[in-house]
Amino acid sequence: MTKQVKVGNVAIGGGAPVSIQSMTNTLTSDYEATIRQTEALAAAGAELVRVSVPDFDSVSSLRKLARNASVPIIADIHYDHKLALASIDAGASKIRVNPGNLGPEGVKEVARLAAERRIPVRVGVNAGSLDGMRSARALAELACDNTKIFEDAGLCDLVLGVKCSDVRRTVAAYRELHAMCDYPLHIGLTEAGTATKGAIRSAVAIGALLLDGIGDTVRVSLAGDPVKEIAVAKDILRSAGLRSGARVVACPTCARTQIPVEELAEKVEYALGDVDFDLRVAVMGCAVNGIGESKDADIGVCGGKERSVLFMRGKQYKTVANSDVAEELKKMLEVYRG
């Protein structure tokens, strides 16, 4: 089990649930835009939000964000260690740095102040941090080497990350790092891509690690609106058995299909988006495979030509007109919950 680090009121590692985080893409210096996006991320399910701090105008905004946001705020720092020091003073709950671009003395100053204020630091290294050596093991070793300067300053509240944009190398690097240390790990695939392909690549990398028992906090990095990252992260965690929620299974449809499976499944997914307990719902288009799949689900529908059969807990519940299926499934959920 990894060590545990507290970021505001959120625990990372030490057996705590894998937390979901994302990063704003507004100008941090624009407080109003950034707090709006931060709260949108929180409403979607983000438990931690990171903001870039490229200048001191952003530090001023960070001070208000840290005071007013409903989730802990992480300051992302590159190149200027003074911005990290100022962000700690401004109330950031955690600092993310790449030690390689702060310089040895800058890292020491950040480490000393973070230790004094008991602010955790994520040591994030990536393939671009390496000169010549590009192996997964080299990345893991670099992350471990960079922890020493923080430890020497008395700071052991560290989270490590070794993200790459390559799926195989990312997974290999985290496996190496997991074997080398007991610090909690921030996992993800950096620069994953656009919404669909980036989500797939992230699911492969993050899912492989989670199924290995590796990872304490996760960020899905997608180009575009960061709010979309949260739904993908939730689905990855649910698929790995690490989050409760509704899982809607739906048949791929064929010539036997009697109901609009895709449309209905999407409506059901939307209606059950806030379910906070494990629930398996089957939306099946015909009786060939539908009856068996529906009976296996907590709640299910098996489509017919004009009427469909609804199942609950393995037993037939009622038969309804196809036009009433979506509404009846909602009612069944209330009955199921008791």
C-alpha positions in Angstrom: 0.0 0.0 0.0 1.2 3.5 -0.8 1.7 6.3 1.7 -1.2 8.7 2.2 -1.0 12.4 1.3 -3.8 14.9 2.2 -4.6 17.6 -0.4 -7.0 19.8 1.4 -9.8 17.4 2.5 -8.9 14.8 -0.2 -6.8 11.8 0.7 -4.5 10.4 -2.0 -3.0 6.9 -1.4 -3.0 4.8 1.7 -6.1 2.9 0.7 -8.2 6.0 -0.1 -10.5 5.8 -3.1 -8.8 6.8 -6.4 -9.6 10.5 -6.7 -10.5 12.2 -10.0 -8.9 15.5 -11.0 -8.7 17.7 -14.0 -7.1 21.0 -15.0 -8.7 24.3 -16.1 -7.8 25.7 -19.6 -8.9 29.2 -18.9 -6.4 32.0 -18.3 -5.8 31.6 -14.5 -5.4 35.4 -14.3 -9.1 35.7 -15.3 -10.6 34.8 -12.0 -14.2 34.8 -13.0 -13.7 32.4 -16.0 -11.5 30.1 -13.9 -13.8 29.9 -10.9 -16.7 29.1 -13.3 -14.8 26.3 -14.9 -13.5 25.0 -11.6 -17.0 24.8 -10.3 -18.2 23.1 -13.5 -15.5 20.5 -13.0 -16.5 20.0 -9.4 -20.2 19.7 -10.4 -19.2 17.0 -12.9 -17.3 15.0 -10.2 -13.8 16.4 -10.1 -12.4 16.1 -6.5 -9.3 18.1 -7.2 -8.7 20.9 -9.8 -5.3 22.0 -11.1 -4.6 25.5 -12.5 -1.6 26.7 -14.4 0.4 29.5 -12.8 2.5 31.1 -15.5 2.8 34.6 -14.0 2.1 36.7 -10.9 -1.3 37.9 -12.1 -2.3 34.2 -12.0 -1.0 34.0 -8.4 -3.4 36.9 -7.4 -6.3 35.0 -9.0 -5.1 31.7 -7.3 -5.4 33.4 -3.9 -9.1 34.0 -4.5 -9.6 30.5 -6.1 -8.0 28.8 -3.1 -10.4 30.7 -0.8 -13.6 30.3 -2.8 -13.4 27.1 -4.7 -15.5 24.1 -3.5 -12.5 21.7 -4.2 -8.8 21.9 -3.4 -6.8 23.8 -5.9 -3.4 22.6 -7.2 -0.9 25.0 -8.6 0.9 23.9 -11.7 4.4 25.5 -12.0 7.0 25.5 -14.7 10.4 27.2 -14.9 10.1 29.9 -12.2 10.4 28.6 -8.6 9.3 31.9 -7.3 5.8 31.3 -8.7 5.7 28.0 -6.7 6.7 29.9 -3.5 4.1 32.5 -4.2 1.4 29.9 -4.9 2.1 28.2 -1.5 1.7 31.6 0.1 -1.5 32.1 -1.9 -3.1 29.0 -0.3 -2.7 26.3 -3.0 -3.5 22.9 -1.5 -0.8 21.2 -3.5 2.0 22.2 -5.9 2.9 20.4 -9.1 6.5 20.9 -10.3 8.9 19.3 -12.8 12.2 19.6 -10.8 14.2 19.5 -14.1 13.0 22.9 -15.1 13.2 24.7 -11.8 17.0 24.3 -11.2 18.5 22.6 -8.1 18.4 25.7 -5.9 14.9 26.6 -6.9 13.7 23.1 -6.0 15.4 23.3 -2.6 13.6 26.6 -1.8 10.2 25.1 -2.9 10.9 21.9 -0.9 11.8 23.9 2.3 8.7 26.1 2.1 6.4 23.2 1.3 7.8 21.2 4.2 7.4 24.2 6.5 3.7 24.8 5.4 3.0 21.1 5.1 1.9 21.5 1.5 2.2 18.3 -0.6 4.1 18.4 -3.9 3.6 16.3 -7.1 6.9 15.5 -8.7 5.9 15.2 -12.3 8.5 14.1 -14.9 7.9 13.1 -18.5 9.8 11.9 -21.5 10.8 15.5 -22.3 12.7 15.6 -19.0 15.2 13.1 -20.2 18.4 13.8 -22.2 18.9 11.0 -24.6 17.5 8.2 -22.3 14.0 7.5 -23.2 13.2 4.1 -21.5 10.4 3.6 -19.1 12.9 2.6 -16.4 14.8 5.8 -16.9 11.7 7.8 -16.3 10.9 5.9 -13.1 14.4 6.3 -11.9 14.4 10.1 -12.6 11.2 10.5 -10.6 12.7 8.6 -7.7 15.9 10.5 -7.8 14.0 13.8 -7.7 12.3 12.8 -4.5 15.6 12.9 -2.6 15.9 16.7 -2.6 12.4 17.0 -1.1 13.1 14.4 1.4 16.3 16.1 2.5 14.3 19.2 3.1 12.0 17.3 5.3 9.1 17.0 2.9 7.7 13.5 2.5 4.2 14.5 1.4 4.9 13.7 -2.3 2.9 12.3 -5.2 4.8 11.0 -8.2 3.9 11.0 -11.9 5.7 9.7 -15.0 3.2 10.3 -17.8 4.0 9.9 -21.5 1.9 10.3 -24.6 2.7 6.7 -25.6 0.5 4.0 -24.0 3.0 1.2 -23.7 5.7 3.4 -22.3 3.4 5.1 -19.8 2.2 1.7 -18.4 5.7 0.3 -18.3 7.1 3.5 -16.5 4.4 3.4 -13.8 4.9 -0.3 -13.3 8.6 0.4 -12.8 7.9 3.3 -10.5 5.4 1.3 -8.4 8.1 -1.3 -7.8 10.6 1.3 -6.7 8.7 3.4 -4.2 5.7 3.6 -1.9 4.7 7.2 -2.7 1.1 7.6 -4.1 1.0 7.8 -7.9 -0.8 10.3 -10.1 -1.6 8.3 -13.3 -2.7 9.3 -16.7 -1.7 9.5 -20.3 -0.4 13.0 -21.2 -1.5 14.6 -24.5 -3.9 11.8 -25.0 -5.7 13.5 -27.9 -9.2 14.5 -28.9 -12.4 13.4 -27.1 -13.0 10.0 -28.7 -9.5 8.7 -29.5 -8.0 10.3 -26.5 -10.6 8.6 -24.2 -9.8 5.2 -25.8 -6.1 5.6 -25.4 -6.5 6.9 -21.8 -8.8 4.0 -20.9 -6.2 1.5 -22.2 -3.3 3.0 -20.2 -5.1 4.0 -17.1 -7.3 0.8 -17.0 -4.2 -1.4 -17.4 -2.6 0.3 -14.4 -5.7 0.3 -12.2 -6.2 -3.4 -12.8 -2.7 -4.0 -11.6 -3.5 -2.1 -8.4 -1.4 0.9 -9.5 -2.7 4.5 -9.2 -4.0 6.7 -6.4 -5.3 9.7 -8.3 -6.2 10.0 -12.0 -6.5 12.7 -14.7 -7.7 12.0 -18.2 -6.0 14.6 -20.5 -8.2 15.5 -23.5 -8.0 18.4 -25.9 -10.9 20.7 -25.5 -13.4 21.2 -22.6 -11.9 19.6 -19.5 -15.4 18.8 -18.1 -15.6 16.0 -20.6 -12.5 14.4 -18.9 -14.5 13.7 -15.7 -17.1 11.5 -17.3 -14.3 9.4 -19.0 -12.4 9.1 -15.7 -15.6 8.0 -13.9 -16.3 5.4 -16.6 -12.7 4.1 -16.4 -12.9 3.7 -12.6 -16.3 2.1 -12.8 -15.1 -0.4 -15.4 -12.2 -1.2 -13.2 -14.5 -1.9 -10.3 -13.3 1.1 -8.3 -16.4 3.3 -8.4 -20.0 2.6 -7.9 -22.6 3.7 -10.4 -24.9 2.5 -13.2 -23.6 0.4 -16.0 -25.8 0.3 -19.0 -25.2 -2.7 -21.4 -26.8 -2.6 -24.8 -26.8 -5.0 -27.7 -25.1 -3.9 -31.0 -28.4 -4.3 -32.8 -29.1 -6.4 -36.0 -32.0 -7.1 -38.3 -33.9 -8.7 -35.4 -33.9 -5.4 -33.4 -37.4 -4.2 -32.5 -36.7 -1.0 -30.5 -34.3 2.0 -31.0 -31.6 0.5 -28.8 -29.0 3.3 -29.2 -31.5 6.1 -28.5 -33.0 4.3 -25.5 -29.6 3.3 -24.0 -28.4 6.9 -24.2 -31.6 8.1 -22.5 -31.1 5.5 -19.8 -27.5 6.4 -19.3 -28.4 10.1 -18.9 -31.2 9.3 -16.5 -28.9 7.2 -14.4 -25.9 9.5 -14.5 -26.1 10.4 -10.8 -26.7 6.9 -9.4 -24.2 6.3 -6.6 -24.6 2.6 -6.2 -23.8 -0.4 -8.4 -26.6 -1.0 -10.9 -26.5 -3.0 -14.1 -29.1 -2.1 -16.7 -29.6 -4.1 -19.9 -31.2 -2.6 -23.1 -31.6 -5.4 -25.6 -33.2 -5.2 -29.0 -34.9 -8.6 -29.4 -35.7 -11.8 -27.6 -32.8 -14.0 -29.1 -30.2 -12.8 -26.6 -32.2 -10.2 -24.9 -34.1 -12.3 -22.4 -30.9 -13.9 -21.0 -29.0 -10.6 -20.8 -32.0 -8.8 -19.2 -32.4 -11.5 -16.6 -28.8 -11.2 -15.6 -29.1 -7.4 -15.1 -30.6 -5.7 -12.1 -33.1 -4.0 -14.4 -33.6 -4.8 -18.1 -35.7 -4.3 -21.2 -36.1 -6.8 -24.0 -37.6 -5.2 -27.1 -40.5 -6.5 -29.0 -42.2 -5.4 -32.2 -44.7 -3.2 -30.5 -44.3 -4.0 -26.8 -41.3 -4.7 -24.7 -40.7 -6.9 -21.6 -39.1 -5.3 -18.5 -37.2 -7.4 -16.0 -36.1 -6.8 -12.5 -33.8 -8.9 -10.4 -34.0 -11.8 -12.8 -37.7 -11.9 -13.1 -40.2 -10.5 -15.6 -41.7 -7.3 -14.2 -44.2 -6.1 -16.8 -44.9 -5.6 -20.4 -45.2 -2.1 -21.8 -45.6 -0.3 -25.1 -42.3 0.5 -26.7 -43.1 4.3 -26.5 -43.3 3.9 -22.7 -40.0 2.0 -22.1 -37.8 5.0 -21.0 -40.3 6.3 -18.5 -41.1 2.8 -17.1 -37.4 2.2 -16.6 -37.2 5.3 -14.5 -40.1 4.1 -12.4 -38.5 0.7 -12.0 -35.3 2.4 -10.6 -37.4 3.9 -7.8 -39.0 0.6 -7.0 -35.5 -1.1 -7.2 -34.1 1.3 -4.7 -37.0 0.7 -2.4 
